[in-house]
Amino acid sequence: MAGRLSRRLAAVLLLLLPAACSSGPDPTLYTMAAQPGIVVHATKSRSIEMRRVGLAGYLDRPGLVRATTPYRLVVTDMARWGEPLSRMIERVTIENLLMRLPDASVYSESGGLSMQPDTILEIDMQRLDVDVTGDVVLVAQVAVRHDGTRIPPASRTIRITQHPASNSNDDVVAAMSTAMAQLADEIARMIR
């Protein structure tokens, strides 16, 4: 009798083993989207090369970052970026700038094009997260350099705050997309 019970128990445990080893639900992947903004007509057609984005170390991870206190960050495991964040920032910034600077050619230094740019764009993203109040905060240092001209280089720190419609990841990423569009508005003004 004890042998039959042991075999039944072993069979049940074998059936439950795959369920215990499963990794759970897959994470949701997010991407920011370009948004239309102000259109700036430059005095001449420009070839703009965007250098690789500098990214604060705490942002350089696959999950969305939220602050729970001024000194504590939480990275969400089940809400992840669909591509490395620095590459996403490059891609979305280029798409945003193409909408704002219709007379310009904008491309990434890390992309497949190799052209001689007349304008160099550099971005150091210091913040792109949700603060303790629930707002999306973007802080970036931006530098624009016009090669071969007498126009002096321009650099500035840009701070943008966006309040998401809710605390959901979908609304937070939408607010981040809006903040990125506002950053592109400022950059377009610097480039013209």
PyMOL commands that place a pseudoatom at each C-alpha (Angstrom):
pseudoatom trace, name=CA, resn=MET, resi=1, chain=A, elem=C, hetatm=0, pos=[0.000, 0.000, 0.000]
pseudoatom trace, name=CA, resn=ALA, resi=2, chain=A, elem=C, hetatm=0, pos=[2.806, 2.378, 0.903]
pseudoatom trace, name=CA, resn=GLY, resi=3, chain=A, elem=C, hetatm=0, pos=[4.522, 1.590, -2.414]
pseudoatom trace, name=CA, resn=ARG, resi=4, chain=A, elem=C, hetatm=0, pos=[1.397, 2.484, -4.443]
pseudoatom trace, name=CA, resn=LEU, resi=5, chain=A, elem=C, hetatm=0, pos=[0.977, 5.718, -2.531]
pseudoatom trace, name=CA, resn=SER, resi=6, chain=A, elem=C, hetatm=0, pos=[4.608, 6.609, -3.149]
pseudoatom trace, name=CA, resn=ARG, resi=7, chain=A, elem=C, hetatm=0, pos=[4.238, 5.937, -6.880]
pseudoatom trace, name=CA, resn=ARG, resi=8, chain=A, elem=C, hetatm=0, pos=[1.075, 8.062, -7.088]
pseudoatom trace, name=CA, resn=LEU, resi=9, chain=A, elem=C, hetatm=0, pos=[2.740, 10.869, -5.193]
pseudoatom trace, name=CA, resn=ALA, resi=10, chain=A, elem=C, hetatm=0, pos=[5.770, 10.647, -7.487]
pseudoatom trace, name=CA, resn=ALA, resi=11, chain=A, elem=C, hetatm=0, pos=[3.493, 10.770, -10.564]
pseudoatom trace, name=CA, resn=VAL, resi=12, chain=A, elem=C, hetatm=0, pos=[1.680, 13.850, -9.250]
pseudoatom trace, name=CA, resn=LEU, resi=13, chain=A, elem=C, hetatm=0, pos=[4.979, 15.552, -8.461]
pseudoatom trace, name=CA, resn=LEU, resi=14, chain=A, elem=C, hetatm=0, pos=[6.252, 14.796, -11.975]
pseudoatom trace, name=CA, resn=LEU, resi=15, chain=A, elem=C, hetatm=0, pos=[3.134, 16.416, -13.426]
pseudoatom trace, name=CA, resn=LEU, resi=16, chain=A, elem=C, hetatm=0, pos=[3.607, 19.520, -11.283]
pseudoatom trace, name=CA, resn=LEU, resi=17, chain=A, elem=C, hetatm=0, pos=[7.326, 19.860, -12.020]
pseudoatom trace, name=CA, resn=PRO, resi=18, chain=A, elem=C, hetatm=0, pos=[6.972, 21.683, -15.393]
pseudoatom trace, name=CA, resn=ALA, resi=19, chain=A, elem=C, hetatm=0, pos=[4.598, 24.221, -13.821]
pseudoatom trace, name=CA, resn=ALA, resi=20, chain=A, elem=C, hetatm=0, pos=[7.075, 24.908, -11.033]
pseudoatom trace, name=CA, resn=CYS, resi=21, chain=A, elem=C, hetatm=0, pos=[9.874, 25.478, -13.552]
pseudoatom trace, name=CA, resn=SER, resi=22, chain=A, elem=C, hetatm=0, pos=[7.944, 27.900, -15.754]
pseudoatom trace, name=CA, resn=SER, resi=23, chain=A, elem=C, hetatm=0, pos=[9.281, 31.436, -15.752]
pseudoatom trace, name=CA, resn=GLY, resi=24, chain=A, elem=C, hetatm=0, pos=[5.918, 33.177, -15.517]
pseudoatom trace, name=CA, resn=PRO, resi=25, chain=A, elem=C, hetatm=0, pos=[4.458, 35.711, -17.904]
pseudoatom trace, name=CA, resn=ASP, resi=26, chain=A, elem=C, hetatm=0, pos=[6.646, 37.447, -20.444]
pseudoatom trace, name=CA, resn=PRO, resi=27, chain=A, elem=C, hetatm=0, pos=[7.462, 41.101, -19.758]
pseudoatom trace, name=CA, resn=THR, resi=28, chain=A, elem=C, hetatm=0, pos=[5.663, 43.815, -21.713]
pseudoatom trace, name=CA, resn=LEU, resi=29, chain=A, elem=C, hetatm=0, pos=[7.985, 45.632, -24.128]
pseudoatom trace, name=CA, resn=TYR, resi=30, chain=A, elem=C, hetatm=0, pos=[7.669, 49.393, -24.646]
pseudoatom trace, name=CA, resn=THR, resi=31, chain=A, elem=C, hetatm=0, pos=[8.938, 51.868, -27.187]
pseudoatom trace, name=CA, resn=MET, resi=32, chain=A, elem=C, hetatm=0, pos=[8.724, 55.627, -27.366]
pseudoatom trace, name=CA, resn=ALA, resi=33, chain=A, elem=C, hetatm=0, pos=[7.131, 57.151, -30.453]
pseudoatom trace, name=CA, resn=ALA, resi=34, chain=A, elem=C, hetatm=0, pos=[7.997, 60.286, -32.400]
pseudoatom trace, name=CA, resn=GLN, resi=35, chain=A, elem=C, hetatm=0, pos=[5.434, 63.097, -32.296]
pseudoatom trace, name=CA, resn=PRO, resi=36, chain=A, elem=C, hetatm=0, pos=[4.935, 66.134, -34.529]
pseudoatom trace, name=CA, resn=GLY, resi=37, chain=A, elem=C, hetatm=0, pos=[6.020, 69.532, -33.268]
pseudoatom trace, name=CA, resn=ILE, resi=38, chain=A, elem=C, hetatm=0, pos=[7.132, 72.945, -34.444]
pseudoatom trace, name=CA, resn=VAL, resi=39, chain=A, elem=C, hetatm=0, pos=[8.516, 73.145, -37.972]
pseudoatom trace, name=CA, resn=VAL, resi=40, chain=A, elem=C, hetatm=0, pos=[11.709, 75.177, -38.278]
pseudoatom trace, name=CA, resn=HIS, resi=41, chain=A, elem=C, hetatm=0, pos=[12.903, 76.206, -41.719]
pseudoatom trace, name=CA, resn=ALA, resi=42, chain=A, elem=C, hetatm=0, pos=[16.662, 76.578, -41.674]
pseudoatom trace, name=CA, resn=THR, resi=43, chain=A, elem=C, hetatm=0, pos=[18.501, 79.253, -43.598]
pseudoatom trace, name=CA, resn=LYS, resi=44, chain=A, elem=C, hetatm=0, pos=[20.100, 76.451, -45.614]
pseudoatom trace, name=CA, resn=SER, resi=45, chain=A, elem=C, hetatm=0, pos=[19.764, 72.714, -46.023]
pseudoatom trace, name=CA, resn=ARG, resi=46, chain=A, elem=C, hetatm=0, pos=[21.693, 70.920, -43.290]
pseudoatom trace, name=CA, resn=SER, resi=47, chain=A, elem=C, hetatm=0, pos=[23.315, 67.535, -42.918]
pseudoatom trace, name=CA, resn=ILE, resi=48, chain=A, elem=C, hetatm=0, pos=[23.047, 66.688, -39.210]
pseudoatom trace, name=CA, resn=GLU, resi=49, chain=A, elem=C, hetatm=0, pos=[24.939, 63.832, -37.616]
pseudoatom trace, name=CA, resn=MET, resi=50, chain=A, elem=C, hetatm=0, pos=[23.676, 62.738, -34.227]
pseudoatom trace, name=CA, resn=ARG, resi=51, chain=A, elem=C, hetatm=0, pos=[26.433, 61.297, -32.083]
pseudoatom trace, name=CA, resn=ARG, resi=52, chain=A, elem=C, hetatm=0, pos=[25.819, 58.381, -29.742]
pseudoatom trace, name=CA, resn=VAL, resi=53, chain=A, elem=C, hetatm=0, pos=[23.667, 59.380, -26.819]
pseudoatom trace, name=CA, resn=GLY, resi=54, chain=A, elem=C, hetatm=0, pos=[25.340, 59.540, -23.427]
pseudoatom trace, name=CA, resn=LEU, resi=55, chain=A, elem=C, hetatm=0, pos=[23.122, 57.858, -20.865]
pseudoatom trace, name=CA, resn=ALA, resi=56, chain=A, elem=C, hetatm=0, pos=[23.223, 58.102, -17.082]
pseudoatom trace, name=CA, resn=GLY, resi=57, chain=A, elem=C, hetatm=0, pos=[24.274, 54.739, -15.674]
pseudoatom trace, name=CA, resn=TYR, resi=58, chain=A, elem=C, hetatm=0, pos=[21.078, 54.180, -13.695]
pseudoatom trace, name=CA, resn=LEU, resi=59, chain=A, elem=C, hetatm=0, pos=[19.054, 54.426, -16.927]
pseudoatom trace, name=CA, resn=ASP, resi=60, chain=A, elem=C, hetatm=0, pos=[21.215, 51.924, -18.804]
pseudoatom trace, name=CA, resn=ARG, resi=61, chain=A, elem=C, hetatm=0, pos=[19.080, 48.863, -18.071]
pseudoatom trace, name=CA, resn=PRO, resi=62, chain=A, elem=C, hetatm=0, pos=[16.204, 47.084, -19.799]
pseudoatom trace, name=CA, resn=GLY, resi=63, chain=A, elem=C, hetatm=0, pos=[13.395, 48.069, -17.388]
pseudoatom trace, name=CA, resn=LEU, resi=64, chain=A, elem=C, hetatm=0, pos=[11.555, 51.344, -16.844]
pseudoatom trace, name=CA, resn=VAL, resi=65, chain=A, elem=C, hetatm=0, pos=[12.958, 53.332, -13.910]
pseudoatom trace, name=CA, resn=ARG, resi=66, chain=A, elem=C, hetatm=0, pos=[10.786, 54.952, -11.238]
pseudoatom trace, name=CA, resn=ALA, resi=67, chain=A, elem=C, hetatm=0, pos=[11.783, 56.812, -8.083]
pseudoatom trace, name=CA, resn=THR, resi=68, chain=A, elem=C, hetatm=0, pos=[9.999, 55.753, -4.906]
pseudoatom trace, name=CA, resn=THR, resi=69, chain=A, elem=C, hetatm=0, pos=[11.842, 58.252, -2.702]
pseudoatom trace, name=CA, resn=PRO, resi=70, chain=A, elem=C, hetatm=0, pos=[14.389, 60.932, -3.567]
pseudoatom trace, name=CA, resn=TYR, resi=71, chain=A, elem=C, hetatm=0, pos=[17.089, 58.330, -2.835]
pseudoatom trace, name=CA, resn=ARG, resi=72, chain=A, elem=C, hetatm=0, pos=[15.555, 55.071, -4.038]
pseudoatom trace, name=CA, resn=LEU, resi=73, chain=A, elem=C, hetatm=0, pos=[14.901, 53.809, -7.558]
pseudoatom trace, name=CA, resn=VAL, resi=74, chain=A, elem=C, hetatm=0, pos=[12.827, 50.851, -8.699]
pseudoatom trace, name=CA, resn=VAL, resi=75, chain=A, elem=C, hetatm=0, pos=[13.334, 49.114, -12.033]
pseudoatom trace, name=CA, resn=THR, resi=76, chain=A, elem=C, hetatm=0, pos=[10.244, 47.307, -13.239]
pseudoatom trace, name=CA, resn=ASP, resi=77, chain=A, elem=C, hetatm=0, pos=[10.961, 43.734, -14.344]
pseudoatom trace, name=CA, resn=MET, resi=78, chain=A, elem=C, hetatm=0, pos=[7.702, 43.240, -16.229]
pseudoatom trace, name=CA, resn=ALA, resi=79, chain=A, elem=C, hetatm=0, pos=[7.889, 46.547, -18.159]
pseudoatom trace, name=CA, resn=ARG, resi=80, chain=A, elem=C, hetatm=0, pos=[10.968, 46.682, -20.369]
pseudoatom trace, name=CA, resn=TRP, resi=81, chain=A, elem=C, hetatm=0, pos=[12.280, 48.716, -23.259]
pseudoatom trace, name=CA, resn=GLY, resi=82, chain=A, elem=C, hetatm=0, pos=[12.010, 47.039, -26.655]
pseudoatom trace, name=CA, resn=GLU, resi=83, chain=A, elem=C, hetatm=0, pos=[15.575, 48.106, -27.525]
pseudoatom trace, name=CA, resn=PRO, resi=84, chain=A, elem=C, hetatm=0, pos=[18.514, 49.588, -25.616]
pseudoatom trace, name=CA, resn=LEU, resi=85, chain=A, elem=C, hetatm=0, pos=[17.383, 52.960, -24.276]
pseudoatom trace, name=CA, resn=SER, resi=86, chain=A, elem=C, hetatm=0, pos=[20.288, 54.944, -25.763]
pseudoatom trace, name=CA, resn=ARG, resi=87, chain=A, elem=C, hetatm=0, pos=[19.498, 53.580, -29.251]
pseudoatom trace, name=CA, resn=MET, resi=88, chain=A, elem=C, hetatm=0, pos=[15.796, 54.311, -28.769]
pseudoatom trace, name=CA, resn=ILE, resi=89, chain=A, elem=C, hetatm=0, pos=[16.576, 57.898, -27.759]
pseudoatom trace, name=CA, resn=GLU, resi=90, chain=A, elem=C, hetatm=0, pos=[18.728, 58.275, -30.902]
pseudoatom trace, name=CA, resn=ARG, resi=91, chain=A, elem=C, hetatm=0, pos=[16.048, 56.822, -33.167]
pseudoatom trace, name=CA, resn=VAL, resi=92, chain=A, elem=C, hetatm=0, pos=[13.157, 58.825, -31.707]
pseudoatom trace, name=CA, resn=THR, resi=93, chain=A, elem=C, hetatm=0, pos=[15.188, 62.056, -31.656]
pseudoatom trace, name=CA, resn=ILE, resi=94, chain=A, elem=C, hetatm=0, pos=[16.113, 61.604, -35.320]
pseudoatom trace, name=CA, resn=GLU, resi=95, chain=A, elem=C, hetatm=0, pos=[12.471, 60.915, -36.257]
pseudoatom trace, name=CA, resn=ASN, resi=96, chain=A, elem=C, hetatm=0, pos=[11.341, 63.958, -34.256]
pseudoatom trace, name=CA, resn=LEU, resi=97, chain=A, elem=C, hetatm=0, pos=[13.980, 66.207, -35.850]
pseudoatom trace, name=CA, resn=LEU, resi=98, chain=A, elem=C, hetatm=0, pos=[13.073, 65.063, -39.364]
pseudoatom trace, name=CA, resn=MET, resi=99, chain=A, elem=C, hetatm=0, pos=[9.508, 66.281, -38.705]
pseudoatom trace, name=CA, resn=ARG, resi=100, chain=A, elem=C, hetatm=0, pos=[10.766, 69.615, -37.355]
pseudoatom trace, name=CA, resn=LEU, resi=101, chain=A, elem=C, hetatm=0, pos=[13.555, 70.292, -39.857]
pseudoatom trace, name=CA, resn=PRO, resi=102, chain=A, elem=C, hetatm=0, pos=[12.087, 69.339, -43.256]
pseudoatom trace, name=CA, resn=ASP, resi=103, chain=A, elem=C, hetatm=0, pos=[15.068, 70.839, -45.116]
pseudoatom trace, name=CA, resn=ALA, resi=104, chain=A, elem=C, hetatm=0, pos=[17.605, 68.740, -43.181]
pseudoatom trace, name=CA, resn=SER, resi=105, chain=A, elem=C, hetatm=0, pos=[19.086, 65.290, -43.465]
pseudoatom trace, name=CA, resn=VAL, resi=106, chain=A, elem=C, hetatm=0, pos=[19.400, 63.808, -39.971]
pseudoatom trace, name=CA, resn=TYR, resi=107, chain=A, elem=C, hetatm=0, pos=[21.217, 60.541, -39.344]
pseudoatom trace, name=CA, resn=SER, resi=108, chain=A, elem=C, hetatm=0, pos=[22.976, 58.653, -36.575]
pseudoatom trace, name=CA, resn=GLU, resi=109, chain=A, elem=C, hetatm=0, pos=[26.726, 58.300, -36.255]
pseudoatom trace, name=CA, resn=SER, resi=110, chain=A, elem=C, hetatm=0, pos=[26.121, 54.641, -35.395]
pseudoatom trace, name=CA, resn=GLY, resi=111, chain=A, elem=C, hetatm=0, pos=[23.915, 54.018, -38.437]
pseudoatom trace, name=CA, resn=GLY, resi=112, chain=A, elem=C, hetatm=0, pos=[24.777, 52.792, -41.898]
pseudoatom trace, name=CA, resn=LEU, resi=113, chain=A, elem=C, hetatm=0, pos=[25.235, 56.208, -43.542]
pseudoatom trace, name=CA, resn=SER, resi=114, chain=A, elem=C, hetatm=0, pos=[28.630, 57.847, -43.825]
pseudoatom trace, name=CA, resn=MET, resi=115, chain=A, elem=C, hetatm=0, pos=[28.295, 61.435, -44.969]
pseudoatom trace, name=CA, resn=GLN, resi=116, chain=A, elem=C, hetatm=0, pos=[30.192, 64.608, -44.200]
pseudoatom trace, name=CA, resn=PRO, resi=117, chain=A, elem=C, hetatm=0, pos=[27.924, 66.499, -41.785]
pseudoatom trace, name=CA, resn=ASP, resi=118, chain=A, elem=C, hetatm=0, pos=[27.854, 70.256, -41.472]
pseudoatom trace, name=CA, resn=THR, resi=119, chain=A, elem=C, hetatm=0, pos=[26.186, 70.013, -38.050]
pseudoatom trace, name=CA, resn=ILE, resi=120, chain=A, elem=C, hetatm=0, pos=[27.038, 67.714, -35.140]
pseudoatom trace, name=CA, resn=LEU, resi=121, chain=A, elem=C, hetatm=0, pos=[24.433, 67.000, -32.443]
pseudoatom trace, name=CA, resn=GLU, resi=122, chain=A, elem=C, hetatm=0, pos=[25.399, 65.531, -29.070]
pseudoatom trace, name=CA, resn=ILE, resi=123, chain=A, elem=C, hetatm=0, pos=[23.028, 64.590, -26.250]
pseudoatom trace, name=CA, resn=ASP, resi=124, chain=A, elem=C, hetatm=0, pos=[23.883, 63.481, -22.735]
pseudoatom trace, name=CA, resn=MET, resi=125, chain=A, elem=C, hetatm=0, pos=[20.665, 62.158, -21.147]
pseudoatom trace, name=CA, resn=GLN, resi=126, chain=A, elem=C, hetatm=0, pos=[20.973, 62.683, -17.407]
pseudoatom trace, name=CA, resn=ARG, resi=127, chain=A, elem=C, hetatm=0, pos=[17.382, 61.834, -16.460]
pseudoatom trace, name=CA, resn=LEU, resi=128, chain=A, elem=C, hetatm=0, pos=[14.456, 60.160, -18.151]
pseudoatom trace, name=CA, resn=ASP, resi=129, chain=A, elem=C, hetatm=0, pos=[12.412, 58.622, -15.387]
pseudoatom trace, name=CA, resn=VAL, resi=130, chain=A, elem=C, hetatm=0, pos=[9.363, 58.964, -13.169]
pseudoatom trace, name=CA, resn=ASP, resi=131, chain=A, elem=C, hetatm=0, pos=[9.945, 61.048, -10.038]
pseudoatom trace, name=CA, resn=VAL, resi=132, chain=A, elem=C, hetatm=0, pos=[8.347, 60.600, -6.602]
pseudoatom trace, name=CA, resn=THR, resi=133, chain=A, elem=C, hetatm=0, pos=[5.374, 62.792, -7.607]
pseudoatom trace, name=CA, resn=GLY, resi=134, chain=A, elem=C, hetatm=0, pos=[4.613, 60.553, -10.606]
pseudoatom trace, name=CA, resn=ASP, resi=135, chain=A, elem=C, hetatm=0, pos=[5.849, 63.071, -13.197]
pseudoatom trace, name=CA, resn=VAL, resi=136, chain=A, elem=C, hetatm=0, pos=[8.158, 62.119, -16.052]
pseudoatom trace, name=CA, resn=VAL, resi=137, chain=A, elem=C, hetatm=0, pos=[11.369, 64.137, -15.795]
pseudoatom trace, name=CA, resn=LEU, resi=138, chain=A, elem=C, hetatm=0, pos=[13.785, 64.550, -18.702]
pseudoatom trace, name=CA, resn=VAL, resi=139, chain=A, elem=C, hetatm=0, pos=[17.107, 66.335, -18.168]
pseudoatom trace, name=CA, resn=ALA, resi=140, chain=A, elem=C, hetatm=0, pos=[19.560, 66.447, -21.066]
pseudoatom trace, name=CA, resn=GLN, resi=141, chain=A, elem=C, hetatm=0, pos=[22.684, 68.367, -21.920]
pseudoatom trace, name=CA, resn=VAL, resi=142, chain=A, elem=C, hetatm=0, pos=[22.637, 69.198, -25.620]
pseudoatom trace, name=CA, resn=ALA, resi=143, chain=A, elem=C, hetatm=0, pos=[25.477, 70.499, -27.788]
pseudoatom trace, name=CA, resn=VAL, resi=144, chain=A, elem=C, hetatm=0, pos=[25.180, 71.653, -31.404]
pseudoatom trace, name=CA, resn=ARG, resi=145, chain=A, elem=C, hetatm=0, pos=[28.294, 72.346, -33.448]
pseudoatom trace, name=CA, resn=HIS, resi=146, chain=A, elem=C, hetatm=0, pos=[28.229, 73.725, -36.990]
pseudoatom trace, name=CA, resn=ASP, resi=147, chain=A, elem=C, hetatm=0, pos=[31.385, 72.623, -38.820]
pseudoatom trace, name=CA, resn=GLY, resi=148, chain=A, elem=C, hetatm=0, pos=[32.945, 74.904, -41.396]
pseudoatom trace, name=CA, resn=THR, resi=149, chain=A, elem=C, hetatm=0, pos=[30.982, 77.985, -40.334]
pseudoatom trace, name=CA, resn=ARG, resi=150, chain=A, elem=C, hetatm=0, pos=[31.532, 80.947, -38.089]
pseudoatom trace, name=CA, resn=ILE, resi=151, chain=A, elem=C, hetatm=0, pos=[28.527, 80.027, -35.994]
pseudoatom trace, name=CA, resn=PRO, resi=152, chain=A, elem=C, hetatm=0, pos=[29.783, 79.349, -32.471]
pseudoatom trace, name=CA, resn=PRO, resi=153, chain=A, elem=C, hetatm=0, pos=[28.888, 76.017, -30.859]
pseudoatom trace, name=CA, resn=ALA, resi=154, chain=A, elem=C, hetatm=0, pos=[25.790, 76.079, -28.697]
pseudoatom trace, name=CA, resn=SER, resi=155, chain=A, elem=C, hetatm=0, pos=[25.185, 74.003, -25.604]
pseudoatom trace, name=CA, resn=ARG, resi=156, chain=A, elem=C, hetatm=0, pos=[22.597, 74.034, -22.884]
pseudoatom trace, name=CA, resn=THR, resi=157, chain=A, elem=C, hetatm=0, pos=[20.857, 71.914, -20.312]
pseudoatom trace, name=CA, resn=ILE, resi=158, chain=A, elem=C, hetatm=0, pos=[17.205, 71.234, -21.063]
pseudoatom trace, name=CA, resn=ARG, resi=159, chain=A, elem=C, hetatm=0, pos=[14.769, 70.144, -18.344]
pseudoatom trace, name=CA, resn=ILE, resi=160, chain=A, elem=C, hetatm=0, pos=[11.269, 68.984, -19.228]
pseudoatom trace, name=CA, resn=THR, resi=161, chain=A, elem=C, hetatm=0, pos=[8.540, 67.694, -16.919]
pseudoatom trace, name=CA, resn=GLN, resi=162, chain=A, elem=C, hetatm=0, pos=[5.437, 65.884, -18.177]
pseudoatom trace, name=CA, resn=HIS, resi=163, chain=A, elem=C, hetatm=0, pos=[2.517, 64.689, -16.089]
pseudoatom trace, name=CA, resn=PRO, resi=164, chain=A, elem=C, hetatm=0, pos=[1.252, 61.296, -17.361]
pseudoatom trace, name=CA, resn=ALA, resi=165, chain=A, elem=C, hetatm=0, pos=[-2.504, 60.736, -17.689]
pseudoatom trace, name=CA, resn=SER, resi=166, chain=A, elem=C, hetatm=0, pos=[-2.169, 57.944, -15.096]
pseudoatom trace, name=CA, resn=ASN, resi=167, chain=A, elem=C, hetatm=0, pos=[0.489, 55.912, -13.321]
pseudoatom trace, name=CA, resn=SER, resi=168, chain=A, elem=C, hetatm=0, pos=[0.196, 53.073, -15.865]
pseudoatom trace, name=CA, resn=ASN, resi=169, chain=A, elem=C, hetatm=0, pos=[3.287, 52.146, -17.854]
pseudoatom trace, name=CA, resn=ASP, resi=170, chain=A, elem=C, hetatm=0, pos=[1.448, 52.938, -21.117]
pseudoatom trace, name=CA, resn=ASP, resi=171, chain=A, elem=C, hetatm=0, pos=[0.721, 56.498, -19.970]
pseudoatom trace, name=CA, resn=VAL, resi=172, chain=A, elem=C, hetatm=0, pos=[4.223, 56.948, -18.541]
pseudoatom trace, name=CA, resn=VAL, resi=173, chain=A, elem=C, hetatm=0, pos=[5.818, 55.935, -21.861]
pseudoatom trace, name=CA, resn=ALA, resi=174, chain=A, elem=C, hetatm=0, pos=[3.406, 58.253, -23.717]
pseudoatom trace, name=CA, resn=ALA, resi=175, chain=A, elem=C, hetatm=0, pos=[4.496, 61.113, -21.423]
pseudoatom trace, name=CA, resn=MET, resi=176, chain=A, elem=C, hetatm=0, pos=[8.145, 60.216, -22.096]
pseudoatom trace, name=CA, resn=SER, resi=177, chain=A, elem=C, hetatm=0, pos=[7.409, 60.385, -25.837]
pseudoatom trace, name=CA, resn=THR, resi=178, chain=A, elem=C, hetatm=0, pos=[5.882, 63.851, -25.360]
pseudoatom trace, name=CA, resn=ALA, resi=179, chain=A, elem=C, hetatm=0, pos=[8.932, 64.958, -23.361]
pseudoatom trace, name=CA, resn=MET, resi=180, chain=A, elem=C, hetatm=0, pos=[11.196, 63.674, -26.151]
pseudoatom trace, name=CA, resn=ALA, resi=181, chain=A, elem=C, hetatm=0, pos=[9.140, 65.674, -28.682]
pseudoatom trace, name=CA, resn=GLN, resi=182, chain=A, elem=C, hetatm=0, pos=[9.586, 68.822, -26.587]
pseudoatom trace, name=CA, resn=LEU, resi=183, chain=A, elem=C, hetatm=0, pos=[13.323, 68.124, -26.423]
pseudoatom trace, name=CA, resn=ALA, resi=184, chain=A, elem=C, hetatm=0, pos=[13.365, 67.924, -30.234]
pseudoatom trace, name=CA, resn=ASP, resi=185, chain=A, elem=C, hetatm=0, pos=[11.546, 71.294, -30.420]
pseudoatom trace, name=CA, resn=GLU, resi=186, chain=A, elem=C, hetatm=0, pos=[14.353, 72.863, -28.371]
pseudoatom trace, name=CA, resn=ILE, resi=187, chain=A, elem=C, hetatm=0, pos=[17.083, 71.155, -30.398]
pseudoatom trace, name=CA, resn=ALA, resi=188, chain=A, elem=C, hetatm=0, pos=[15.505, 72.284, -33.696]
pseudoatom trace, name=CA, resn=ARG, resi=189, chain=A, elem=C, hetatm=0, pos=[15.605, 75.887, -32.459]
pseudoatom trace, name=CA, resn=MET, resi=190, chain=A, elem=C, hetatm=0, pos=[19.275, 75.454, -31.555]
pseudoatom trace, name=CA, resn=ILE, resi=191, chain=A, elem=C, hetatm=0, pos=[20.157, 73.991, -34.975]
pseudoatom trace, name=CA, resn=ARG, resi=192, chain=A, elem=C, hetatm=0, pos=[18.438, 76.430, -37.308]
for i in range(1, 192): cmd.bond("trace and resi %d" % i, "trace and resi %d" % (i + 1))
show_as sticks, trace
zoom trace
